[in-house]
Amino acid sequence: MNIDDWKSQVKRGTLELCILSLLSKKDFYGYELIEVLGSWSIVSANENTMYPLLRRLTKEGYLESYWQENNDLPKRKYYHITDLGIRYLTEMTVLWKTLTKSVNDIQNYKEEF
């Protein structure tokens, strides 16, 4: 395995958490999520990744979608986190914090004599 393979695995496991975290703050349309996540290259996503993930999260009940007119622009499909999605995000956040603390502790481990 090379570093790109490892990066891909890490990204796959955290992208869902990042999307739900953003949607817990405000509603976004799909391409807007792609643009915002692009600010952090480790979790950036393209359309081929984003839209299937948004469809799956919607199908699982974590998100709802709706169409909104935007002045002279075409209608956009926005995503909104549901109560079930908030509960899922809360559980994911607890696990994420536990995981990152454990990894940091392991990386800083010094055997005491």
N, CA, C and O atoms as a DFTB+ gen file, in Angstrom:
452 C
 N C O
     1  1       0.855      -1.180       0.000
     2  2       0.000       0.000       0.000
     3  2       0.897       1.237       0.000
     4  3       1.913       1.286       0.693
     5  1       0.505       2.218      -0.780
     6  2       1.256       3.465      -0.785
     7  2       0.462       4.541      -0.039
     8  3      -0.667       4.301       0.388
     9  1       1.043       5.697       0.111
    10  2       0.421       6.763       0.907
    11  2      -0.891       7.231       0.297
    12  3      -1.803       7.604       1.035
    13  1      -1.017       7.223      -1.028
    14  2      -2.269       7.635      -1.666
    15  2      -3.405       6.666      -1.340
    16  3      -4.547       7.087      -1.158
    17  1      -3.095       5.367      -1.267
    18  2      -4.109       4.381      -0.888
    19  2      -4.567       4.612       0.555
    20  3      -5.761       4.577       0.852
    21  1      -3.605       4.846       1.437
    22  2      -3.941       5.084       2.837
    23  2      -4.764       6.360       2.984
    24  3      -5.744       6.397       3.729
    25  1      -4.353       7.408       2.265
    26  2      -5.081       8.681       2.297
    27  2      -6.520       8.486       1.839
    28  3      -7.442       9.056       2.422
    29  1      -6.715       7.687       0.805
    30  2      -8.053       7.413       0.293
    31  2      -8.916       6.715       1.335
    32  3     -10.092       7.046       1.493
    33  1      -8.338       5.752       2.044
    34  2      -9.089       5.044       3.086
    35  2      -9.461       5.977       4.235
    36  3     -10.589       5.941       4.728
    37  1      -8.528       6.798       4.654
    38  2      -8.805       7.748       5.738
    39  2      -9.890       8.728       5.304
    40  3     -10.811       9.026       6.065
    41  1      -9.774       9.221       4.085
    42  2     -10.728      10.194       3.562
    43  2     -12.133       9.602       3.495
    44  3     -13.105      10.255       3.874
    45  1     -12.236       8.381       3.018
    46  2     -13.537       7.733       2.903
    47  2     -14.236       7.659       4.257
    48  3     -15.451       7.835       4.347
    49  1     -13.474       7.401       5.288
    50  2     -14.054       7.264       6.613
    51  2     -14.417       8.574       7.286
    52  3     -15.198       8.587       8.237
    53  1     -13.858       9.679       6.804
    54  2     -14.108      10.958       7.473
    55  2     -14.981      11.919       6.666
    56  3     -15.523      12.873       7.226
    57  1     -15.124      11.687       5.380
    58  2     -15.892      12.597       4.531
    59  2     -17.341      12.712       5.000
    60  3     -17.905      13.806       5.027
    61  1     -17.935      11.592       5.366
    62  2     -19.317      11.593       5.847
    63  2     -19.453      12.454       7.101
    64  3     -20.403      13.225       7.229
    65  1     -18.513      12.323       8.012
    66  2     -18.509      13.131       9.234
    67  2     -18.404      14.619       8.891
    68  3     -19.104      15.444       9.478
    69  1     -17.536      14.957       7.951
    70  2     -17.353      16.359       7.561
    71  2     -18.609      16.936       6.918
    72  3     -18.997      18.068       7.209
    73  1     -19.243      16.159       6.047
    74  2     -20.466      16.621       5.380
    75  2     -21.570      16.860       6.401
    76  3     -22.221      17.905       6.377
    77  1     -21.784      15.909       7.291
    78  2     -22.832      16.069       8.308
    79  2     -22.517      17.237       9.237
    80  3     -23.424      17.953       9.661
    81  1     -21.246      17.434       9.554
    82  2     -20.856      18.560      10.407
    83  2     -21.203      19.886       9.744
    84  3     -21.750      20.780      10.390
    85  1     -20.891      20.017       8.465
    86  2     -21.225      21.246       7.752
    87  2     -22.735      21.448       7.688
    88  3     -23.229      22.554       7.908
    89  1     -23.460      20.385       7.389
    90  2     -24.909      20.499       7.262
    91  2     -25.607      20.729       8.600
    92  3     -26.773      21.124       8.628
    93  1     -24.914      20.488       9.694
    94  2     -25.506      20.778      10.999
    95  2     -25.479      22.283      11.278
    96  3     -26.157      22.767      12.184
    97  1     -24.693      23.013      10.493
    98  2     -24.583      24.460      10.668
    99  2     -25.508      25.239       9.743
   100  3     -26.029      26.289      10.118
   101  1     -25.710      24.721       8.534
   102  2     -26.616      25.366       7.580
   103  2     -26.886      24.405       6.434
   104  3     -26.172      23.416       6.269
   105  1     -27.903      24.688       5.648
   106  2     -28.209      23.883       4.476
   107  2     -27.253      24.269       3.345
   108  3     -26.902      25.438       3.185
   109  1     -26.844      23.280       2.573
   110  2     -25.955      23.487       1.435
   111  2     -26.527      22.782       0.221
   112  3     -27.276      21.815       0.359
   113  1     -26.181      23.256      -0.965
   114  2     -26.435      22.476      -2.169
   115  2     -25.155      21.694      -2.471
   116  3     -24.080      22.038      -1.981
   117  1     -25.279      20.660      -3.268
   118  2     -24.181      19.721      -3.462
   119  2     -22.869      20.345      -3.897
   120  3     -21.827      20.098      -3.290
   121  1     -22.916      21.154      -4.945
   122  2     -21.663      21.732      -5.437
   123  2     -21.051      22.693      -4.422
   124  3     -19.831      22.843      -4.357
   125  1     -21.894      23.334      -3.639
   126  2     -21.397      24.227      -2.584
   127  2     -20.598      23.422      -1.553
   128  3     -19.563      23.884      -1.071
   129  1     -21.077      22.224      -1.218
   130  2     -20.329      21.352      -0.301
   131  2     -18.969      20.985      -0.897
   132  3     -17.959      20.969      -0.194
   133  1     -18.956      20.692      -2.190
   134  2     -17.695      20.368      -2.860
   135  2     -16.723      21.536      -2.743
   136  3     -15.546      21.339      -2.440
   137  1     -17.212      22.749      -2.983
   138  2     -16.359      23.935      -2.903
   139  2     -15.837      24.173      -1.490
   140  3     -14.653      24.457      -1.308
   141  1     -16.705      24.060      -0.494
   142  2     -16.285      24.303       0.894
   143  2     -15.263      23.254       1.327
   144  3     -14.232      23.593       1.908
   145  1     -15.544      21.989       1.047
   146  2     -14.609      20.928       1.438
   147  2     -13.280      21.053       0.697
   148  3     -12.253      20.572       1.177
   149  1     -13.295      21.696      -0.466
   150  2     -12.066      21.913      -1.211
   151  2     -11.063      22.786      -0.476
   152  3      -9.886      22.823      -0.837
   153  1     -11.517      23.482       0.542
   154  2     -10.608      24.293       1.361
   155  2      -9.651      23.427       2.168
   156  3      -8.605      23.897       2.616
   157  1     -10.009      22.173       2.351
   158  2      -9.181      21.205       3.075
   159  2      -8.927      20.035       2.132
   160  3      -9.781      19.161       1.982
   161  1      -7.774      20.015       1.506
   162  2      -7.511      19.042       0.443
   163  2      -7.667      17.596       0.909
   164  3      -8.031      16.734       0.109
   165  1      -7.406      17.317       2.160
   166  2      -7.497      15.937       2.640
   167  2      -8.928      15.415       2.589
   168  3      -9.137      14.206       2.494
   169  1      -9.915      16.303       2.650
   170  2     -11.316      15.868       2.588
   171  2     -12.049      16.442       1.378
   172  3     -13.279      16.427       1.332
   173  1     -11.302      16.944       0.405
   174  2     -11.963      17.457      -0.793
   175  2     -12.642      16.292      -1.519
   176  3     -12.214      15.143      -1.413
   177  1     -13.697      16.609      -2.250
   178  2     -14.456      15.572      -2.955
   179  2     -14.879      16.109      -4.314
   180  3     -15.085      17.310      -4.490
   181  1     -15.003      15.206      -5.261
   182  2     -15.516      15.609      -6.564
   183  2     -16.980      15.174      -6.686
   184  3     -17.524      14.544      -5.779
   185  1     -17.596      15.507      -7.787
   186  2     -19.017      15.200      -7.982
   187  2     -19.290      13.699      -7.951
   188  3     -20.336      13.268      -7.464
   189  1     -18.356      12.901      -8.467
   190  2     -18.541      11.450      -8.489
   191  2     -18.538      10.823      -7.101
   192  3     -19.037       9.714      -6.912
   193  1     -17.983      11.523      -6.151
   194  2     -17.983      11.070      -4.757
   195  2     -19.138      11.702      -3.987
   196  3     -19.846      11.019      -3.246
   197  1     -19.324      12.999      -4.165
   198  2     -20.281      13.749      -3.357
   199  2     -21.726      13.316      -3.578
   200  3     -22.433      13.008      -2.619
   201  1     -22.165      13.290      -4.820
   202  2     -23.593      13.064      -5.066
   203  2     -24.071      11.664      -4.671
   204  3     -25.165      11.544      -4.118
   205  1     -23.305      10.604      -4.929
   206  2     -23.740       9.296      -4.408
   207  2     -23.804       9.257      -2.879
   208  3     -24.686       8.621      -2.302
   209  1     -22.859       9.944      -2.234
   210  2     -22.856       9.983      -0.767
   211  2     -24.071      10.751      -0.251
   212  3     -24.712      10.316       0.705
   213  1     -24.393      11.879      -0.865
   214  2     -25.587      12.636      -0.467
   215  2     -26.857      11.818      -0.690
   216  3     -27.766      11.850       0.139
   217  1     -26.927      11.088      -1.800
   218  2     -28.106      10.229      -2.052
   219  2     -28.231       9.146      -0.985
   220  3     -29.325       8.882      -0.487
   221  1     -27.098       8.514      -0.634
   222  2     -27.126       7.460       0.381
   223  2     -27.544       8.014       1.741
   224  3     -28.375       7.417       2.426
   225  1     -26.973       9.151       2.134
   226  2     -27.331       9.744       3.426
   227  2     -28.802      10.150       3.462
   228  3     -29.440      10.081       4.512
   229  1     -29.336      10.570       2.325
   230  2     -30.758      10.910       2.230
   231  2     -31.604       9.639       2.340
   232  3     -32.594       9.604       3.071
   233  1     -31.211       8.615       1.618
   234  2     -31.943       7.335       1.651
   235  2     -31.963       6.741       3.055
   236  3     -32.952       6.131       3.461
   237  1     -30.869       6.919       3.798
   238  2     -30.772       6.386       5.157
   239  2     -31.488       7.254       6.186
   240  3     -31.568       6.883       7.357
   241  1     -32.008       8.407       5.763
   242  2     -32.789       9.256       6.657
   243  2     -31.989      10.291       7.421
   244  3     -32.532      10.972       8.291
   245  1     -30.702      10.425       7.111
   246  2     -29.871      11.400       7.813
   247  2     -29.990      12.800       7.209
   248  3     -29.705      13.797       7.872
   249  1     -30.411      12.863       5.955
   250  2     -30.584      14.131       5.266
   251  2     -31.941      14.172       4.583
   252  3     -32.540      13.137       4.288
   253  1     -32.410      15.385       4.340
   254  2     -33.564      15.630       3.483
   255  2     -33.102      16.611       2.414
   256  3     -32.170      17.385       2.635
   257  1     -33.753      16.578       1.263
   258  2     -33.387      17.522       0.211
   259  2     -34.618      18.294      -0.238
   260  3     -35.750      17.834      -0.090
   261  1     -34.374      19.466      -0.784
   262  2     -35.446      20.296      -1.317
   263  2     -34.868      21.187      -2.412
   264  3     -33.677      21.499      -2.422
   265  1     -35.738      21.585      -3.326
   266  2     -35.325      22.469      -4.419
   267  2     -35.618      23.909      -4.047
   268  3     -36.642      24.208      -3.433
   269  1     -34.709      24.802      -4.424
   270  2     -34.905      26.213      -4.116
   271  2     -34.528      27.058      -5.334
   272  3     -33.504      26.838      -5.981
   273  1     -35.392      28.031      -5.620
   274  2     -35.109      29.001      -6.688
   275  2     -34.064      29.989      -6.176
   276  3     -34.039      30.322      -4.991
   277  1     -33.211      30.449      -7.073
   278  2     -32.167      31.411      -6.718
   279  2     -32.121      32.523      -7.759
   280  3     -31.279      32.506      -8.657
   281  1     -33.013      33.473      -7.638
   282  2     -33.075      34.617      -8.560
   283  2     -33.081      34.145     -10.008
   284  3     -33.971      33.398     -10.414
   285  1     -32.102      34.571     -10.780
   286  2     -32.048      34.221     -12.197
   287  2     -31.286      32.917     -12.448
   288  3     -31.176      32.476     -13.592
   289  1     -30.771      32.313     -11.410
   290  2     -30.008      31.076     -11.550
   291  2     -30.959      29.878     -11.595
   292  3     -32.113      29.985     -11.179
   293  1     -30.480      28.748     -12.096
   294  2     -31.336      27.556     -12.080
   295  2     -31.635      27.112     -10.642
   296  3     -30.907      27.457      -9.711
   297  1     -32.714      26.347     -10.479
   298  2     -33.037      25.806      -9.156
   299  2     -31.878      24.944      -8.668
   300  3     -31.186      24.293      -9.451
   301  1     -31.689      24.958      -7.358
   302  2     -30.636      24.138      -6.752
   303  2     -31.258      23.203      -5.726
   304  3     -32.223      23.543      -5.043
   305  1     -30.677      22.021      -5.643
   306  2     -31.127      21.037      -4.665
   307  2     -30.295      21.214      -3.395
   308  3     -29.082      21.001      -3.394
   309  1     -30.964      21.603      -2.330
   310  2     -30.309      21.808      -1.042
   311  2     -30.516      20.589      -0.147
   312  3     -31.489      19.848      -0.281
   313  1     -29.568      20.410       0.765
   314  2     -29.628      19.309       1.718
   315  2     -29.704      19.871       3.125
   316  3     -29.059      20.863       3.464
   317  1     -30.518      19.202       3.934
   318  2     -30.782      19.615       5.308
   319  2     -30.614      18.379       6.190
   320  3     -31.130      17.311       5.863
   321  1     -29.898      18.517       7.303
   322  2     -29.713      17.390       8.211
   323  2     -30.987      17.169       9.017
   324  3     -31.618      18.128       9.462
   325  1     -31.362      15.914       9.203
   326  2     -32.567      15.566       9.956
   327  2     -32.214      15.357      11.437
   328  3     -31.043      15.377      11.817
   329  1     -33.236      15.158      12.250
   330  2     -32.995      14.839      13.665
   331  2     -32.204      13.538      13.792
   332  3     -31.321      13.421      14.641
   333  1     -32.527      12.564      12.942
   334  2     -31.779      11.303      12.936
   335  2     -30.327      11.562      12.541
   336  3     -29.411      10.958      13.099
   337  1     -30.119      12.457      11.584
   338  2     -28.772      12.824      11.168
   339  2     -27.991      13.502      12.278
   340  3     -26.791      13.269      12.423
   341  1     -28.650      14.330      13.054
   342  2     -27.997      14.987      14.203
   343  2     -27.566      13.948      15.223
   344  3     -26.458      14.022      15.753
   345  1     -28.431      12.981      15.503
   346  2     -28.072      11.927      16.460
   347  2     -26.887      11.110      15.939
   348  3     -25.970      10.787      16.694
   349  1     -26.910      10.780      14.648
   350  2     -25.821      10.035      14.027
   351  2     -24.523      10.840      14.094
   352  3     -23.471      10.296      14.430
   353  1     -24.594      12.126      13.776
   354  2     -23.424      12.999      13.836
   355  2     -22.870      13.070      15.253
   356  3     -21.654      13.052      15.443
   357  1     -23.737      13.151      16.235
   358  2     -23.294      13.194      17.631
   359  2     -22.522      11.938      17.989
   360  3     -21.467      12.015      18.620
   361  1     -23.036      10.782      17.594
   362  2     -22.346       9.522      17.868
   363  2     -21.011       9.462      17.130
   364  3     -20.001       9.041      17.693
   365  1     -21.014       9.886      15.873
   366  2     -19.773       9.891      15.091
   367  2     -18.739      10.810      15.724
   368  3     -17.557      10.473      15.775
   369  1     -19.177      11.974      16.209
   370  2     -18.261      12.952      16.797
   371  2     -17.613      12.398      18.057
   372  3     -16.416      12.588      18.271
   373  1     -18.391      11.713      18.894
   374  2     -17.827      11.103      20.104
   375  2     -16.766      10.074      19.722
   376  3     -15.682      10.044      20.305
   377  1     -17.083       9.235      18.746
   378  2     -16.113       8.223      18.308
   379  2     -14.882       8.870      17.680
   380  3     -13.760       8.421      17.912
   381  1     -15.084       9.919      16.890
   382  2     -13.962      10.611      16.256
   383  2     -13.031      11.199      17.308
   384  3     -11.812      11.061      17.209
   385  1     -13.601      11.853      18.312
   386  2     -12.767      12.452      19.358
   387  2     -12.003      11.387      20.131
   388  3     -10.839      11.588      20.480
   389  1     -12.644      10.263      20.397
   390  2     -11.977       9.163      21.092
   391  2     -10.853       8.597      20.235
   392  3      -9.759       8.327      20.730
   393  1     -11.131       8.419      18.946
   394  2     -10.128       7.884      18.034
   395  2      -8.924       8.817      17.915
   396  3      -7.781       8.375      18.036
   397  1      -9.175      10.094      17.680
   398  2      -8.049      11.021      17.490
   399  2      -7.238      11.184      18.774
   400  3      -6.017      11.330      18.718
   401  1      -7.899      11.160      19.926
   402  2      -7.161      11.231      21.187
   403  2      -6.291       9.994      21.355
   404  3      -5.130      10.094      21.751
   405  1      -6.849       8.837      21.056
   406  2      -6.086       7.592      21.183
   407  2      -4.886       7.580      20.246
   408  3      -3.790       7.198      20.658
   409  1      -5.072       7.987      19.003
   410  2      -3.965       8.019      18.046
   411  2      -2.895       9.000      18.514
   412  3      -1.705       8.692      18.462
   413  1      -3.310      10.169      18.966
   414  2      -2.332      11.145      19.478
   415  2      -1.584      10.590      20.687
   416  3      -0.369      10.750      20.795
   417  1      -2.311       9.937      21.596
   418  2      -1.660       9.350      22.770
   419  2      -0.651       8.276      22.358
   420  3       0.443       8.200      22.915
   421  1      -1.021       7.456      21.390
   422  2      -0.119       6.403      20.915
   423  2       1.122       7.017      20.266
   424  3       2.240       6.561      20.506
   425  1       0.926       8.045      19.448
   426  2       2.074       8.679      18.796
   427  2       2.997       9.359      19.792
   428  3       4.192       9.495      19.533
   429  1       2.468       9.782      20.914
   430  2       3.267      10.447      21.942
   431  2       3.672       9.508      23.070
   432  3       4.225       9.952      24.077
   433  1       3.404       8.223      22.915
   434  2       3.683       7.225      23.949
   435  2       5.176       7.152      24.224
   436  3       5.994       7.095      23.306
   437  1       5.508       7.156      25.494
   438  2       6.889       6.964      25.924
   439  2       6.856       5.940      27.038
   440  3       6.205       6.123      28.066
   441  1       7.567       4.870      26.807
   442  2       7.605       3.814      27.821
   443  2       8.330       4.339      29.056
   444  3       9.430       4.886      28.978
   445  1       7.680       4.154      30.181
   446  2       8.273       4.622      31.428
   447  2       9.020       3.475      32.097
   448  3       8.515       2.356      32.184
   449  1      10.218       3.765      32.563
   450  2      11.032       2.734      33.218
   451  2      11.042       2.931      34.703
   452  3      11.675       2.160      35.424
